[in-house]
Amino acid sequence: MNENYEDIINLPHHVSKKHIPMSMWNRAAQFAPFAALNGHYSAIRETEKQHEQMFEHQDDSSLFTDPQYENGEDYL
């Protein structure tokens, strides 16, 4: 098999004599079921916003609080 497709690269595009070309609308509808994660991005973005709001209202020092290091010395 030719890896560069040289045997077919310059062939003319096939146009069926039996079937009319499918409209772009129908072609898009045909492949729509493969958009399995439709709305997934929106759900992730909404969760991200909720977490951002939650952390905005939290004191930064509480993110790194460890009872073992109450005065902050020797933490790093």
N, C-alpha and C positions, 0 to 999 in steps of 0.2 A: 504494500500500500504506500502510496506517495504521501509523505507527511505534510507537504506544502500544498496539497490539493491542486497541483498544476494541471492534472488531467481534467478537472471540472471547473476550475476558477473562471474561465472565459466562456463557459457555455451560457446561452441565453436563458433568462428566467422562464420557467414553465408556466403557461397559462392554460387552464383547463378549457376544453371545448364543450364539456358537458355541464359544468357548474359555473354559475355566475360568481364573481368575486364577493366575498363576505364584506359587509359594511364594517367600518371601524367600530360603530356602536355595538353591533352583534358580536364582533370579535372580542371586544372588551368584556361584554357580558359573559362570553364563553369562559374566559379565564378568571372572572371575578371570584368563583368559589375557592380559588387557590390563595386568596388573601385571608389566610386562616387567622392571622394575628391582627385583623382589622379592629381598631380601637385599643389595641394593646399599648401603643405609645401614649395615648391620652390617659390611660389608667396609671401608667408609670409616672407621668408628669404630675398627675393629681396627688399621688402618694408622696412624690418629692416635695411638692408645695406644702403638704401637711407637716412633713418632717422639718422643713425649713421654718415654718411658723412655730413649731414646738421648741426648736432650739433657739429661736430668736428671743424667747421669753425666759430662757434659762441663763443663770449666771455662769460666765465662762469658767470660773474657778471650780464650779461643781462638776465639770466634766472630767477633771483630773483628781478628784478627791479620793484619797485612800486613807482610811483610819490609821494605818501604820505610820503615816507621815503627816501628823496633825499640824505641825508648824511649818511644813514645806521644806525643811532642811534635809539634805542628803537624798532628795527625791530623784535628781538626775544623775 
